[in-house]
Amino acid sequence: MAAENRNLTLPPLSRRRRPASSASITPSEPSSTLNYAKGYVGARWLASDENGDELMYTVEIRGVRESEWKLLKENVTQRHISWDSTAYADGEYVLRVTASDLPDNSPAGALTGSLISPAFLIDNTPPAITGLTASRAGKDSSLSWTARDANSIIERAEYSLDGGDWLVAAPESRLSDALELSYKLTLENLPQGEHTIAVRVTDAFGNQAVGKAIVR
């Protein structure tokens, strides 16, 4: 197998945004589906050898501002991997996948080919909720707060009154498309007495923060 005949391609890599209940790889399916679990990153690639040699892969990772590659997985026989990203600091990373035809060749005759992925983001830190205040004016109560995330956009905010169902809260801008969003809502005809209002904010990577305010 000639080195120039080995072909490796990598699509953009990242975690799926919306969480699912489990993480699994199903190689028996033709598409080799990667399912999402919080904190896990999945990567897949295409590789071919014109001689039909069996290939195995070494996957390395580094931050975009780092200079040295760190081993992520070696002796990989399938064209996809997933790994727990919670051991990595938030930020942008790239992968390098190296294919080798060693399984069908001697160590002296084995050839390799490598490709580096586009940059992808690891974000395991929840948003910050600040300025959460609640006040009563007659029969109505107002609630306001600001949500901010350092790496990914605020995707959703919700509130719950006295442990009830979560209800969606729209930002003042009406669009959930920024790293920082402000919220203000009015709860009408709130019964007299003490009430607890919980606020939950979710970023694009499924990280959540919860805060609460008490209105009397």
N, C-alpha and C positions, 0 to 999 in steps of 0.2 A: 504494500500500500504506500503510495507516495503522499507526502505530507500535504501537497497542494490539492489533493483530491479529497481530503477529509473536509466535511462541511459541518459547521456548527452555527446554529442561529439561536438567539435568545430573545424572547419577547420582553416588553417592559415588565418589571417585577414589582409586586407589592402585595399587601394583604387585601383581600376583599373587604369592603367597608362594612357590610352588614353582618352581624354575628349569626352563627348557626349553633346547633346544640352539640356538635361533635367535630373532631378532626380526624380525617381518614384519607387515605390514598387508595383508589380502586384501580389498580393496574390491569385488571381483567377487562375493563371497559376500553374500547378503542381510543377514547379521548383522554384516558388516564386522569379522571376528574380529581381535582384537589378541593377538598371541602375546608371551610373556615372554622377555626377555633381561636378564641381571643389570645393574643400574644404570639401566635404562630405565623410564620411567613412561608409561602410556597413559591417554588421556582420550577420552571420546566424549560426544556430546550429541544431542538432537533439536531440530530447528528447522523451522518451516513458515511459509509466506507465503500468505495467502488469495488473492492474485492470481497465484500460481504463478511469481513472479519468482525468478530464480536468486539464490542468496545466497552471499556469501563471508564469511570469519570472521577476526577478529583475536583472538589468545589472549595473555593477559598473566598474569603470576604475581607473587605477593608472599608473604613470610612473614607469619604471623598477627600478629606483633608489629611488622610494618613498615607504613608509611603510604603508600608510593608503589608504583604498579604498574610492573613491568618487562616490556617486550615479550618474548614468547616466540616466537611465530610470527605472521606476517601473510599476507594474501592466501591463506588456506587455503580450498580449495574443497570438501573432504570434511568430514564431521561427526565426524572423529576425528583425533587426532595422537598421536605418541609422541616422546619426547625423552630424551636422555642426562642423567640427574639427578646425575651425579658431579661436575658443576661447582657444585652447590649444597650448602651446609652442611646437616648433619642437622637436622631439625626439621619443624614443621608449616607447610604452605603452603595457599594457595587460588588458584584460577584464575578469571579473568574472561574469558568468551567474549562477543564483540560481533559480532552478525550485521548485515550491510549488504546492501541490495538494489541496490548500485551497478552490478553487471554488467548490469542491465536498466533502469537509470535514469540520468539525467544527474547529475553531482555536486551540482547545486543541488537536485534533487528526490529524491535518495537518502535513505532513512531507516535508522535503526539501532535495535537493541535489545540489551540486555546482561543477563547473568545470572552470578552468582558461585557457584562450587561450594562444597560442604561442605569443611571442612579435611581434608587428607590428609597422611600422614607420608612424608618422605624419610629413609631410613636406609641409608647405605652404609658404616658403620663396623662392623667385626667385633666380636664379644664379647671380653671379657678373660678369660683363664684365669689364676687365681692359686692359690697354695698347692699346686701340683702336687707330690706326694711319693709315693715308692714305697719299700716296705720289705719285707724277707723275714723270715718266722718259720717255720723248719723247711722243709717242702716247699711252703708256701704263701707268696704275696706279696700285700700289700695296696696299693691305689692310691686316692688321694683328691685332690680338687681342687674349686675353686669356679669357676663361670662366671657372669659378670655382663655385662649389656648396658644401655646408657644409655637406649635408646629402644624396643626391641621385645623381646618375650619370648624366652627360650631355647627353641627348638623341638626340638632334638635334640643328644645327645652320643654319641660313639662312641669306641672305643679299638681299637688294633691292636697285636698282639704281634709284635715282630721283623719288621715289614713285611708281616704277614699280612692277611687280610680284616678290614675294619672291622666291629666288633660293637657293637650298641646298648648303651649304659649308661643305666640308669634313675636318676633323681635320688633322693635320700633321701626326698623328699616323695612320690615315685611319680608325680607329675604335672608335666609340662613346661608350666607356665602362669605363670611369673614372670620378672621381670627378673634375678633372682639365684637360682641353684640350687646345691646342694652335692651332690657325688657321692662315693661310697665303694664300692669293690668288692674282692673277693678272687679272686685267680687261684690255683687249686688245683693241686697237683702240678707246679709249675713246675720244669723240669730245672735242675740245678746249672749255674752259670756266669753270665755277664753277659747281660742281656736289655734290650732297648729297648722301652718302651711309649709309643706315640704316642696323644695324645688330640685329638679334633677336636670342636669345638662349633659349632653352626649356629643363627643366630637366625631369627626369623620372616620376614626379608627375604632369606634365603639367604646372608648374610654369614658367613664361616667364620674361625675361629681354630684354630691347631694348636699343641700343645705336646708335650714329651716328657719322660719320666723314665727313669732307668737304675736297674735293680735288679741287685744282685750276690749 
